[in-house]
Amino acid sequence: MTDVAYIMKMLPDDYDFDRMLNNDLMSFTYQEFIAHNERIIRDLPSDDLAFLRRLCGMIKTSALNLMDMESCVEFRAQGIYYNKGGDLCIFNPR
């Protein structure tokens, strides 16, 4: 599997995307969201692509947690996506 295909599997599915529509992604359809992310991932320099593949591997093996400093509770990372502004976002499950 190519790096791009491996990373694309870490994007939110259409159900989770529908739940995200109240943030800055509102102007995207799910298909546009997928195309936007694929464009960004394909355009990454090779070292960034290798880093993102390793990051996704850590997420897949539950080796990456997120913590909100307000609640100080750790959440297992579930996946990644690039937002409308092109920033990398790591998300956790509900």
N, C-alpha and C positions, 0 to 999 in steps of 0.2 A: 504494500500500500504506500502511495506517495505521501510525503510530509503534508501536503495540502489536504489530501483526502482524510488523513488521520486527524488533523486539526479540525477540519470541518465537522467531524462527528461530535465535537465537543460543544457545538452551538446549541442554544435552547431549541427545543422542538416547537412546533406550531402552537401547541396548547400553552406552553409557558410564554411564548411570544405574545399570544393574545392577552395574557395577564400583564405583560409589560407595557401595553399600549398607553398607559397613563403617564409615561415618562417621555423623554425627548425622542423616542422612536415613533411617535404617533404618526408621522408623515410617511412611514414605510409600510408597505405590505410585507407579508412574510417572505415572498419571493424576492422583493427588493432588498430586504434585510439580508437574506442569504447571499445574493449577488454582491452587495456592498461588502460583506465580510470576506467573500471569496476574492474579490478584487484586492482588498487590502492584504490578505494573506499571500496571494500570488506575487504581489509587488514587494514583499519584504526582502531585504538583503539576506543572503544565505546564512549569515551568523544569527540574525534575528529569527529566521525560520527554524534553525536548529534549536535555539533557546525555547521557542514556543512549543516545539515538538517535545522537548524535555519537560517543560512545564505541564503540558497535557498528560504526559506519562505519569508525572507525580499526582495529578488529579485523578487519573484512572486507578492508581494504586492506593488511593486515600492517604497519600503522604503530604498533602497540603491542606492546611486548615486556615480559616479566616476568623478574626476576632474583632468584634465591635467593642471599642473601649468604653462605651456607655454601659453595656450589660456585662462585659468581661466574660462572655460565653463564647466558646470556640464552636465553629461550624465547619463541617467538612466541605471543601470546595467541590462543586459538581461540574463546572464547565467554564467556558470563556466566550466572549464575543467582543467585537469592536462596535462602539456606539456611533451615533451619527457624526460626532466630531472626530472619529478615528482613534479614540482612546481605547486601550485594552481594558476590559472589565472581566473580573473573575466573579462568578456567582456561586451561591450555595443553594442547596435544596430548601424547600419550604419547611 
